[in-house]
Amino acid sequence: MKIVGAIGRNASGKDELVEYLHEQHDIPTLSIGDIVRGIAEEKGMLPTRDSLHEISQRYFEEYGQSYFAERLVAKIREKDWGEVAITGIRSPADVRTLRQEFGSDFTLVHVRVGDPEIRFERTQDRDEPRDPESFQEFLQDDREEEQLFQIDKAIERADVTVDNSGSLEEFYQEIERKVVEPILEAC
C-alpha cells in the first residue's frame, strides 16, 4: 500500500495534486475536508471557513486532535486500496496518525506557493463559499488556520516539496518528477 498525503496552505494546490493523481494515474482520493464538510451538512451549517473551523475545534476538543485522520485511516483500511492520495492534512496530529498507521508507506508532500497573493487570486477564481473576499481576510484566515492546526509544524514533517507557484503544466511536471516517479512507480 502507498499513501500520498498533500499538505499546504489554503489554495496552494493540495486538491489539484490529489485530483491530478486520480485523473492521470487512477489513484483513489480522500479528503479530511470532506469529512468536516459532511458534518457541516449534517448539522445544516453552510460550509464557510468559520463554520468548518468551529466544527474542527469542537471535534478536536471532544475526540482529540487526530479524530479526522483516524476516520481516514478507517476508510482506507475498509477500502483496502493499493494506493490512495489524501488532501486536507493540516496538523501534526494528522501526520503522526498517518505515519503511525502506515509507516514508510506514507509520504507527505508539501504543496508550496511562495507568494500569498497567488494563493489569494486562486481563491477568487474558484469562488467557494469558504473563501475570503479580501486579501486581508485571506491573510487573517492563514493566521487562524495556523493557530488552530499548527500547519507550519506539520509541513516541517513533509518528505518532499512540490512548487505550485507557476502554471498548471509546470505543477504537473513537478508532480511527475517528485511524486510519481520516485514514490508511486517504486511500488
MODELLER restraints for C-alpha pairs under 7 A, 6 or more apart:
rsr = mdl.restraints
at = mdl.atoms
rsr.add(forms.Gaussian(group=physical.xy_distance, feature=features.Distance(at['CA:1:A'], at['CA:81:A']), mean=6.98, stdev=0.5))
rsr.add(forms.Gaussian(group=physical.xy_distance, feature=features.Distance(at['CA:1:A'], at['CA:82:A']), mean=4.44, stdev=0.5))
rsr.add(forms.Gaussian(group=physical.xy_distance, feature=features.Distance(at['CA:1:A'], at['CA:83:A']), mean=5.44, stdev=0.5))
rsr.add(forms.Gaussian(group=physical.xy_distance, feature=features.Distance(at['CA:1:A'], at['CA:105:A']), mean=6.22, stdev=0.5))
rsr.add(forms.Gaussian(group=physical.xy_distance, feature=features.Distance(at['CA:2:A'], at['CA:82:A']), mean=6.32, stdev=0.5))
rsr.add(forms.Gaussian(group=physical.xy_distance, feature=features.Distance(at['CA:2:A'], at['CA:83:A']), mean=4.65, stdev=0.5))
rsr.add(forms.Gaussian(group=physical.xy_distance, feature=features.Distance(at['CA:2:A'], at['CA:84:A']), mean=6.57, stdev=0.5))
rsr.add(forms.Gaussian(group=physical.xy_distance, feature=features.Distance(at['CA:2:A'], at['CA:105:A']), mean=4.80, stdev=0.5))
rsr.add(forms.Gaussian(group=physical.xy_distance, feature=features.Distance(at['CA:2:A'], at['CA:106:A']), mean=6.14, stdev=0.5))
rsr.add(forms.Gaussian(group=physical.xy_distance, feature=features.Distance(at['CA:3:A'], at['CA:83:A']), mean=5.74, stdev=0.5))
rsr.add(forms.Gaussian(group=physical.xy_distance, feature=features.Distance(at['CA:3:A'], at['CA:84:A']), mean=5.09, stdev=0.5))
rsr.add(forms.Gaussian(group=physical.xy_distance, feature=features.Distance(at['CA:3:A'], at['CA:85:A']), mean=5.87, stdev=0.5))
rsr.add(forms.Gaussian(group=physical.xy_distance, feature=features.Distance(at['CA:3:A'], at['CA:105:A']), mean=5.89, stdev=0.5))
rsr.add(forms.Gaussian(group=physical.xy_distance, feature=features.Distance(at['CA:3:A'], at['CA:106:A']), mean=4.62, stdev=0.5))
rsr.add(forms.Gaussian(group=physical.xy_distance, feature=features.Distance(at['CA:3:A'], at['CA:107:A']), mean=6.21, stdev=0.5))
rsr.add(forms.Gaussian(group=physical.xy_distance, feature=features.Distance(at['CA:4:A'], at['CA:84:A']), mean=6.39, stdev=0.5))
rsr.add(forms.Gaussian(group=physical.xy_distance, feature=features.Distance(at['CA:4:A'], at['CA:85:A']), mean=4.71, stdev=0.5))
rsr.add(forms.Gaussian(group=physical.xy_distance, feature=features.Distance(at['CA:4:A'], at['CA:86:A']), mean=6.17, stdev=0.5))
rsr.add(forms.Gaussian(group=physical.xy_distance, feature=features.Distance(at['CA:4:A'], at['CA:106:A']), mean=5.95, stdev=0.5))
rsr.add(forms.Gaussian(group=physical.xy_distance, feature=features.Distance(at['CA:4:A'], at['CA:107:A']), mean=4.97, stdev=0.5))
rsr.add(forms.Gaussian(group=physical.xy_distance, feature=features.Distance(at['CA:4:A'], at['CA:108:A']), mean=6.04, stdev=0.5))
rsr.add(forms.Gaussian(group=physical.xy_distance, feature=features.Distance(at['CA:5:A'], at['CA:85:A']), mean=5.76, stdev=0.5))
rsr.add(forms.Gaussian(group=physical.xy_distance, feature=features.Distance(at['CA:5:A'], at['CA:86:A']), mean=4.62, stdev=0.5))
rsr.add(forms.Gaussian(group=physical.xy_distance, feature=features.Distance(at['CA:5:A'], at['CA:87:A']), mean=5.99, stdev=0.5))
rsr.add(forms.Gaussian(group=physical.xy_distance, feature=features.Distance(at['CA:5:A'], at['CA:89:A']), mean=6.84, stdev=0.5))
rsr.add(forms.Gaussian(group=physical.xy_distance, feature=features.Distance(at['CA:5:A'], at['CA:107:A']), mean=6.11, stdev=0.5))
rsr.add(forms.Gaussian(group=physical.xy_distance, feature=features.Distance(at['CA:5:A'], at['CA:108:A']), mean=4.76, stdev=0.5))
rsr.add(forms.Gaussian(group=physical.xy_distance, feature=features.Distance(at['CA:5:A'], at['CA:109:A']), mean=5.89, stdev=0.5))
rsr.add(forms.Gaussian(group=physical.xy_distance, feature=features.Distance(at['CA:6:A'], at['CA:14:A']), mean=5.36, stdev=0.5))
rsr.add(forms.Gaussian(group=physical.xy_distance, feature=features.Distance(at['CA:6:A'], at['CA:86:A']), mean=6.07, stdev=0.5))
rsr.add(forms.Gaussian(group=physical.xy_distance, feature=features.Distance(at['CA:6:A'], at['CA:87:A']), mean=4.94, stdev=0.5))
rsr.add(forms.Gaussian(group=physical.xy_distance, feature=features.Distance(at['CA:6:A'], at['CA:88:A']), mean=6.74, stdev=0.5))
rsr.add(forms.Gaussian(group=physical.xy_distance, feature=features.Distance(at['CA:6:A'], at['CA:89:A']), mean=6.35, stdev=0.5))
rsr.add(forms.Gaussian(group=physical.xy_distance, feature=features.Distance(at['CA:6:A'], at['CA:108:A']), mean=6.05, stdev=0.5))
rsr.add(forms.Gaussian(group=physical.xy_distance, feature=features.Distance(at['CA:6:A'], at['CA:109:A']), mean=4.93, stdev=0.5))
rsr.add(forms.Gaussian(group=physical.xy_distance, feature=features.Distance(at['CA:6:A'], at['CA:110:A']), mean=6.02, stdev=0.5))
rsr.add(forms.Gaussian(group=physical.xy_distance, feature=features.Distance(at['CA:6:A'], at['CA:111:A']), mean=6.69, stdev=0.5))
rsr.add(forms.Gaussian(group=physical.xy_distance, feature=features.Distance(at['CA:7:A'], at['CA:14:A']), mean=6.24, stdev=0.5))
rsr.add(forms.Gaussian(group=physical.xy_distance, feature=features.Distance(at['CA:7:A'], at['CA:87:A']), mean=6.80, stdev=0.5))
rsr.add(forms.Gaussian(group=physical.xy_distance, feature=features.Distance(at['CA:7:A'], at['CA:88:A']), mean=6.42, stdev=0.5))
rsr.add(forms.Gaussian(group=physical.xy_distance, feature=features.Distance(at['CA:7:A'], at['CA:89:A']), mean=5.27, stdev=0.5))
rsr.add(forms.Gaussian(group=physical.xy_distance, feature=features.Distance(at['CA:7:A'], at['CA:90:A']), mean=6.21, stdev=0.5))
rsr.add(forms.Gaussian(group=physical.xy_distance, feature=features.Distance(at['CA:7:A'], at['CA:109:A']), mean=6.09, stdev=0.5))
rsr.add(forms.Gaussian(group=physical.xy_distance, feature=features.Distance(at['CA:7:A'], at['CA:110:A']), mean=4.90, stdev=0.5))
rsr.add(forms.Gaussian(group=physical.xy_distance, feature=features.Distance(at['CA:7:A'], at['CA:111:A']), mean=6.05, stdev=0.5))
rsr.add(forms.Gaussian(group=physical.xy_distance, feature=features.Distance(at['CA:7:A'], at['CA:155:A']), mean=6.66, stdev=0.5))
rsr.add(forms.Gaussian(group=physical.xy_distance, feature=features.Distance(at['CA:8:A'], at['CA:14:A']), mean=6.45, stdev=0.5))
rsr.add(forms.Gaussian(group=physical.xy_distance, feature=features.Distance(at['CA:8:A'], at['CA:110:A']), mean=5.54, stdev=0.5))
rsr.add(forms.Gaussian(group=physical.xy_distance, feature=features.Distance(at['CA:8:A'], at['CA:111:A']), mean=5.08, stdev=0.5))
rsr.add(forms.Gaussian(group=physical.xy_distance, feature=features.Distance(at['CA:8:A'], at['CA:112:A']), mean=6.21, stdev=0.5))
rsr.add(forms.Gaussian(group=physical.xy_distance, feature=features.Distance(at['CA:8:A'], at['CA:155:A']), mean=6.97, stdev=0.5))
rsr.add(forms.Gaussian(group=physical.xy_distance, feature=features.Distance(at['CA:11:A'], at['CA:119:A']), mean=5.02, stdev=0.5))
rsr.add(forms.Gaussian(group=physical.xy_distance, feature=features.Distance(at['CA:11:A'], at['CA:122:A']), mean=6.23, stdev=0.5))
rsr.add(forms.Gaussian(group=physical.xy_distance, feature=features.Distance(at['CA:11:A'], at['CA:123:A']), mean=6.16, stdev=0.5))
rsr.add(forms.Gaussian(group=physical.xy_distance, feature=features.Distance(at['CA:12:A'], at['CA:111:A']), mean=6.01, stdev=0.5))
rsr.add(forms.Gaussian(group=physical.xy_distance, feature=features.Distance(at['CA:12:A'], at['CA:112:A']), mean=5.96, stdev=0.5))
rsr.add(forms.Gaussian(group=physical.xy_distance, feature=features.Distance(at['CA:12:A'], at['CA:113:A']), mean=5.61, stdev=0.5))
rsr.add(forms.Gaussian(group=physical.xy_distance, feature=features.Distance(at['CA:12:A'], at['CA:119:A']), mean=5.92, stdev=0.5))
rsr.add(forms.Gaussian(group=physical.xy_distance, feature=features.Distance(at['CA:12:A'], at['CA:164:A']), mean=6.81, stdev=0.5))
rsr.add(forms.Gaussian(group=physical.xy_distance, feature=features.Distance(at['CA:13:A'], at['CA:111:A']), mean=6.29, stdev=0.5))
rsr.add(forms.Gaussian(group=physical.xy_distance, feature=features.Distance(at['CA:13:A'], at['CA:164:A']), mean=6.76, stdev=0.5))
rsr.add(forms.Gaussian(group=physical.xy_distance, feature=features.Distance(at['CA:14:A'], at['CA:87:A']), mean=5.90, stdev=0.5))
rsr.add(forms.Gaussian(group=physical.xy_distance, feature=features.Distance(at['CA:14:A'], at['CA:111:A']), mean=6.03, stdev=0.5))
rsr.add(forms.Gaussian(group=physical.xy_distance, feature=features.Distance(at['CA:15:A'], at['CA:87:A']), mean=5.90, stdev=0.5))
rsr.add(forms.Gaussian(group=physical.xy_distance, feature=features.Distance(at['CA:18:A'], at['CA:29:A']), mean=6.60, stdev=0.5))
rsr.add(forms.Gaussian(group=physical.xy_distance, feature=features.Distance(at['CA:18:A'], at['CA:85:A']), mean=5.70, stdev=0.5))
rsr.add(forms.Gaussian(group=physical.xy_distance, feature=features.Distance(at['CA:18:A'], at['CA:86:A']), mean=6.68, stdev=0.5))
rsr.add(forms.Gaussian(group=physical.xy_distance, feature=features.Distance(at['CA:18:A'], at['CA:87:A']), mean=6.47, stdev=0.5))
rsr.add(forms.Gaussian(group=physical.xy_distance, feature=features.Distance(at['CA:21:A'], at['CA:27:A']), mean=5.79, stdev=0.5))
rsr.add(forms.Gaussian(group=physical.xy_distance, feature=features.Distance(at['CA:22:A'], at['CA:28:A']), mean=5.88, stdev=0.5))
rsr.add(forms.Gaussian(group=physical.xy_distance, feature=features.Distance(at['CA:22:A'], at['CA:29:A']), mean=6.67, stdev=0.5))
rsr.add(forms.Gaussian(group=physical.xy_distance, feature=features.Distance(at['CA:27:A'], at['CA:83:A']), mean=6.12, stdev=0.5))
rsr.add(forms.Gaussian(group=physical.xy_distance, feature=features.Distance(at['CA:27:A'], at['CA:84:A']), mean=5.62, stdev=0.5))
rsr.add(forms.Gaussian(group=physical.xy_distance, feature=features.Distance(at['CA:27:A'], at['CA:85:A']), mean=6.65, stdev=0.5))
rsr.add(forms.Gaussian(group=physical.xy_distance, feature=features.Distance(at['CA:28:A'], at['CA:84:A']), mean=5.02, stdev=0.5))
rsr.add(forms.Gaussian(group=physical.xy_distance, feature=features.Distance(at['CA:28:A'], at['CA:85:A']), mean=6.32, stdev=0.5))
rsr.add(forms.Gaussian(group=physical.xy_distance, feature=features.Distance(at['CA:29:A'], at['CA:84:A']), mean=5.60, stdev=0.5))
rsr.add(forms.Gaussian(group=physical.xy_distance, feature=features.Distance(at['CA:29:A'], at['CA:85:A']), mean=4.78, stdev=0.5))
rsr.add(forms.Gaussian(group=physical.xy_distance, feature=features.Distance(at['CA:29:A'], at['CA:86:A']), mean=5.72, stdev=0.5))
rsr.add(forms.Gaussian(group=physical.xy_distance, feature=features.Distance(at['CA:30:A'], at['CA:85:A']), mean=6.39, stdev=0.5))
rsr.add(forms.Gaussian(group=physical.xy_distance, feature=features.Distance(at['CA:30:A'], at['CA:86:A']), mean=4.85, stdev=0.5))
rsr.add(forms.Gaussian(group=physical.xy_distance, feature=features.Distance(at['CA:30:A'], at['CA:87:A']), mean=6.46, stdev=0.5))
rsr.add(forms.Gaussian(group=physical.xy_distance, feature=features.Distance(at['CA:31:A'], at['CA:86:A']), mean=5.51, stdev=0.5))
rsr.add(forms.Gaussian(group=physical.xy_distance, feature=features.Distance(at['CA:31:A'], at['CA:87:A']), mean=4.78, stdev=0.5))
rsr.add(forms.Gaussian(group=physical.xy_distance, feature=features.Distance(at['CA:31:A'], at['CA:88:A']), mean=5.59, stdev=0.5))
rsr.add(forms.Gaussian(group=physical.xy_distance, feature=features.Distance(at['CA:32:A'], at['CA:68:A']), mean=6.24, stdev=0.5))
rsr.add(forms.Gaussian(group=physical.xy_distance, feature=features.Distance(at['CA:32:A'], at['CA:87:A']), mean=6.50, stdev=0.5))
rsr.add(forms.Gaussian(group=physical.xy_distance, feature=features.Distance(at['CA:32:A'], at['CA:88:A']), mean=5.00, stdev=0.5))
rsr.add(forms.Gaussian(group=physical.xy_distance, feature=features.Distance(at['CA:32:A'], at['CA:89:A']), mean=6.57, stdev=0.5))
rsr.add(forms.Gaussian(group=physical.xy_distance, feature=features.Distance(at['CA:33:A'], at['CA:88:A']), mean=5.57, stdev=0.5))
rsr.add(forms.Gaussian(group=physical.xy_distance, feature=features.Distance(at['CA:36:A'], at['CA:52:A']), mean=6.40, stdev=0.5))
rsr.add(forms.Gaussian(group=physical.xy_distance, feature=features.Distance(at['CA:36:A'], at['CA:55:A']), mean=6.95, stdev=0.5))
rsr.add(forms.Gaussian(group=physical.xy_distance, feature=features.Distance(at['CA:36:A'], at['CA:56:A']), mean=6.93, stdev=0.5))
rsr.add(forms.Gaussian(group=physical.xy_distance, feature=features.Distance(at['CA:37:A'], at['CA:47:A']), mean=6.05, stdev=0.5))
rsr.add(forms.Gaussian(group=physical.xy_distance, feature=features.Distance(at['CA:37:A'], at['CA:52:A']), mean=6.82, stdev=0.5))
rsr.add(forms.Gaussian(group=physical.xy_distance, feature=features.Distance(at['CA:40:A'], at['CA:46:A']), mean=6.65, stdev=0.5))
rsr.add(forms.Gaussian(group=physical.xy_distance, feature=features.Distance(at['CA:40:A'], at['CA:47:A']), mean=6.25, stdev=0.5))
rsr.add(forms.Gaussian(group=physical.xy_distance, feature=features.Distance(at['CA:40:A'], at['CA:52:A']), mean=6.98, stdev=0.5))
rsr.add(forms.Gaussian(group=physical.xy_distance, feature=features.Distance(at['CA:47:A'], at['CA:129:A']), mean=6.70, stdev=0.5))
rsr.add(forms.Gaussian(group=physical.xy_distance, feature=features.Distance(at['CA:47:A'], at['CA:130:A']), mean=6.07, stdev=0.5))
rsr.add(forms.Gaussian(group=physical.xy_distance, feature=features.Distance(at['CA:48:A'], at['CA:129:A']), mean=5.58, stdev=0.5))
rsr.add(forms.Gaussian(group=physical.xy_distance, feature=features.Distance(at['CA:48:A'], at['CA:130:A']), mean=3.88, stdev=0.5))
rsr.add(forms.Gaussian(group=physical.xy_distance, feature=features.Distance(at['CA:49:A'], at['CA:130:A']), mean=4.46, stdev=0.5))
rsr.add(forms.Gaussian(group=physical.xy_distance, feature=features.Distance(at['CA:49:A'], at['CA:131:A']), mean=6.80, stdev=0.5))
rsr.add(forms.Gaussian(group=physical.xy_distance, feature=features.Distance(at['CA:60:A'], at['CA:67:A']), mean=6.76, stdev=0.5))
rsr.add(forms.Gaussian(group=physical.xy_distance, feature=features.Distance(at['CA:65:A'], at['CA:93:A']), mean=5.82, stdev=0.5))
rsr.add(forms.Gaussian(group=physical.xy_distance, feature=features.Distance(at['CA:66:A'], at['CA:93:A']), mean=5.19, stdev=0.5))
rsr.add(forms.Gaussian(group=physical.xy_distance, feature=features.Distance(at['CA:66:A'], at['CA:94:A']), mean=5.61, stdev=0.5))
rsr.add(forms.Gaussian(group=physical.xy_distance, feature=features.Distance(at['CA:66:A'], at['CA:97:A']), mean=6.51, stdev=0.5))
rsr.add(forms.Gaussian(group=physical.xy_distance, feature=features.Distance(at['CA:69:A'], at['CA:94:A']), mean=5.21, stdev=0.5))
rsr.add(forms.Gaussian(group=physical.xy_distance, feature=features.Distance(at['CA:69:A'], at['CA:97:A']), mean=6.45, stdev=0.5))
rsr.add(forms.Gaussian(group=physical.xy_distance, feature=features.Distance(at['CA:69:A'], at['CA:98:A']), mean=6.93, stdev=0.5))
rsr.add(forms.Gaussian(group=physical.xy_distance, feature=features.Distance(at['CA:70:A'], at['CA:97:A']), mean=6.92, stdev=0.5))
rsr.add(forms.Gaussian(group=physical.xy_distance, feature=features.Distance(at['CA:90:A'], at['CA:149:A']), mean=5.96, stdev=0.5))
rsr.add(forms.Gaussian(group=physical.xy_distance, feature=features.Distance(at['CA:90:A'], at['CA:151:A']), mean=5.28, stdev=0.5))
rsr.add(forms.Gaussian(group=physical.xy_distance, feature=features.Distance(at['CA:90:A'], at['CA:154:A']), mean=6.59, stdev=0.5))
rsr.add(forms.Gaussian(group=physical.xy_distance, feature=features.Distance(at['CA:91:A'], at['CA:149:A']), mean=4.86, stdev=0.5))
rsr.add(forms.Gaussian(group=physical.xy_distance, feature=features.Distance(at['CA:91:A'], at['CA:150:A']), mean=5.65, stdev=0.5))
rsr.add(forms.Gaussian(group=physical.xy_distance, feature=features.Distance(at['CA:91:A'], at['CA:151:A']), mean=5.40, stdev=0.5))
rsr.add(forms.Gaussian(group=physical.xy_distance, feature=features.Distance(at['CA:91:A'], at['CA:154:A']), mean=5.29, stdev=0.5))
rsr.add(forms.Gaussian(group=physical.xy_distance, feature=features.Distance(at['CA:92:A'], at['CA:150:A']), mean=6.99, stdev=0.5))
rsr.add(forms.Gaussian(group=physical.xy_distance, feature=features.Distance(at['CA:92:A'], at['CA:153:A']), mean=6.28, stdev=0.5))
rsr.add(forms.Gaussian(group=physical.xy_distance, feature=features.Distance(at['CA:92:A'], at['CA:154:A']), mean=4.41, stdev=0.5))
rsr.add(forms.Gaussian(group=physical.xy_distance, feature=features.Distance(at['CA:95:A'], at['CA:154:A']), mean=6.61, stdev=0.5))
rsr.add(forms.Gaussian(group=physical.xy_distance, feature=features.Distance(at['CA:98:A'], at['CA:106:A']), mean=6.88, stdev=0.5))
rsr.add(forms.Gaussian(group=physical.xy_distance, feature=features.Distance(at['CA:99:A'], at['CA:106:A']), mean=6.13, stdev=0.5))
rsr.add(forms.Gaussian(group=physical.xy_distance, feature=features.Distance(at['CA:107:A'], at['CA:159:A']), mean=6.11, stdev=0.5))
rsr.add(forms.Gaussian(group=physical.xy_distance, feature=features.Distance(at['CA:108:A'], at['CA:158:A']), mean=4.81, stdev=0.5))
rsr.add(forms.Gaussian(group=physical.xy_distance, feature=features.Distance(at['CA:108:A'], at['CA:159:A']), mean=5.31, stdev=0.5))
rsr.add(forms.Gaussian(group=physical.xy_distance, feature=features.Distance(at['CA:108:A'], at['CA:160:A']), mean=6.76, stdev=0.5))
rsr.add(forms.Gaussian(group=physical.xy_distance, feature=features.Distance(at['CA:109:A'], at['CA:158:A']), mean=5.61, stdev=0.5))
rsr.add(forms.Gaussian(group=physical.xy_distance, feature=features.Distance(at['CA:109:A'], at['CA:159:A']), mean=6.06, stdev=0.5))
rsr.add(forms.Gaussian(group=physical.xy_distance, feature=features.Distance(at['CA:109:A'], at['CA:160:A']), mean=5.06, stdev=0.5))
rsr.add(forms.Gaussian(group=physical.xy_distance, feature=features.Distance(at['CA:109:A'], at['CA:161:A']), mean=5.63, stdev=0.5))
rsr.add(forms.Gaussian(group=physical.xy_distance, feature=features.Distance(at['CA:110:A'], at['CA:155:A']), mean=6.29, stdev=0.5))
rsr.add(forms.Gaussian(group=physical.xy_distance, feature=features.Distance(at['CA:110:A'], at['CA:158:A']), mean=5.75, stdev=0.5))
rsr.add(forms.Gaussian(group=physical.xy_distance, feature=features.Distance(at['CA:110:A'], at['CA:160:A']), mean=6.19, stdev=0.5))
rsr.add(forms.Gaussian(group=physical.xy_distance, feature=features.Distance(at['CA:110:A'], at['CA:161:A']), mean=4.55, stdev=0.5))
rsr.add(forms.Gaussian(group=physical.xy_distance, feature=features.Distance(at['CA:110:A'], at['CA:162:A']), mean=6.23, stdev=0.5))
rsr.add(forms.Gaussian(group=physical.xy_distance, feature=features.Distance(at['CA:111:A'], at['CA:161:A']), mean=5.96, stdev=0.5))
rsr.add(forms.Gaussian(group=physical.xy_distance, feature=features.Distance(at['CA:111:A'], at['CA:162:A']), mean=5.16, stdev=0.5))
rsr.add(forms.Gaussian(group=physical.xy_distance, feature=features.Distance(at['CA:111:A'], at['CA:163:A']), mean=6.05, stdev=0.5))
rsr.add(forms.Gaussian(group=physical.xy_distance, feature=features.Distance(at['CA:111:A'], at['CA:164:A']), mean=6.58, stdev=0.5))
rsr.add(forms.Gaussian(group=physical.xy_distance, feature=features.Distance(at['CA:112:A'], at['CA:161:A']), mean=6.76, stdev=0.5))
rsr.add(forms.Gaussian(group=physical.xy_distance, feature=features.Distance(at['CA:112:A'], at['CA:162:A']), mean=6.14, stdev=0.5))
rsr.add(forms.Gaussian(group=physical.xy_distance, feature=features.Distance(at['CA:112:A'], at['CA:163:A']), mean=4.93, stdev=0.5))
rsr.add(forms.Gaussian(group=physical.xy_distance, feature=features.Distance(at['CA:112:A'], at['CA:164:A']), mean=5.79, stdev=0.5))
rsr.add(forms.Gaussian(group=physical.xy_distance, feature=features.Distance(at['CA:113:A'], at['CA:163:A']), mean=6.11, stdev=0.5))
rsr.add(forms.Gaussian(group=physical.xy_distance, feature=features.Distance(at['CA:113:A'], at['CA:164:A']), mean=5.29, stdev=0.5))
rsr.add(forms.Gaussian(group=physical.xy_distance, feature=features.Distance(at['CA:113:A'], at['CA:165:A']), mean=4.80, stdev=0.5))
rsr.add(forms.Gaussian(group=physical.xy_distance, feature=features.Distance(at['CA:114:A'], at['CA:165:A']), mean=6.52, stdev=0.5))
rsr.add(forms.Gaussian(group=physical.xy_distance, feature=features.Distance(at['CA:120:A'], at['CA:135:A']), mean=6.39, stdev=0.5))
rsr.add(forms.Gaussian(group=physical.xy_distance, feature=features.Distance(at['CA:120:A'], at['CA:138:A']), mean=6.56, stdev=0.5))
rsr.add(forms.Gaussian(group=physical.xy_distance, feature=features.Distance(at['CA:123:A'], at['CA:131:A']), mean=6.05, stdev=0.5))
rsr.add(forms.Gaussian(group=physical.xy_distance, feature=features.Distance(at['CA:132:A'], at['CA:138:A']), mean=5.49, stdev=0.5))
rsr.add(forms.Gaussian(group=physical.xy_distance, feature=features.Distance(at['CA:146:A'], at['CA:152:A']), mean=6.98, stdev=0.5))
rsr.add(forms.Gaussian(group=physical.xy_distance, feature=features.Distance(at['CA:162:A'], at['CA:174:A']), mean=5.96, stdev=0.5))
rsr.add(forms.Gaussian(group=physical.xy_distance, feature=features.Distance(at['CA:162:A'], at['CA:175:A']), mean=6.71, stdev=0.5))
rsr.add(forms.Gaussian(group=physical.xy_distance, feature=features.Distance(at['CA:162:A'], at['CA:178:A']), mean=6.96, stdev=0.5))
rsr.add(forms.Gaussian(group=physical.xy_distance, feature=features.Distance(at['CA:163:A'], at['CA:171:A']), mean=6.62, stdev=0.5))
rsr.add(forms.Gaussian(group=physical.xy_distance, feature=features.Distance(at['CA:164:A'], at['CA:171:A']), mean=5.25, stdev=0.5))
